[in-house]
Amino acid sequence: MRLTRGLLGIGPTRTFACGDLQDVTTKIVMQTGGSSGIPYYGLTLVDAYGETFEAARYIKDKREAVWLAAEMKRLIAAGR
């Protein structure tokens, strides 16, 4: 898996082997309009040592964020 930071995918890239990753989690990273506003979700990679890496942020649809995390987990498990 490759994780690229920066605008339009231009920036430093970090590569992870599937065996180096243990989980992909979702969390609310921002919310507009206070506690009753729209939440935005992020994806976080967790490596075998428990270190976390932000893989995505500002996903507006919770179902999409959960689906992306599940697909990433499936691909990680298949690559082991």
Secondary structure, 3 states (H helix, E strand, C coil): CEEECCHHHCCCEEECCHHHEEEEEEEEEEEECHHHCEEEEEEEEEECCCCEEEEEEEECCHHHHHHHHHHHHHHHHHCC
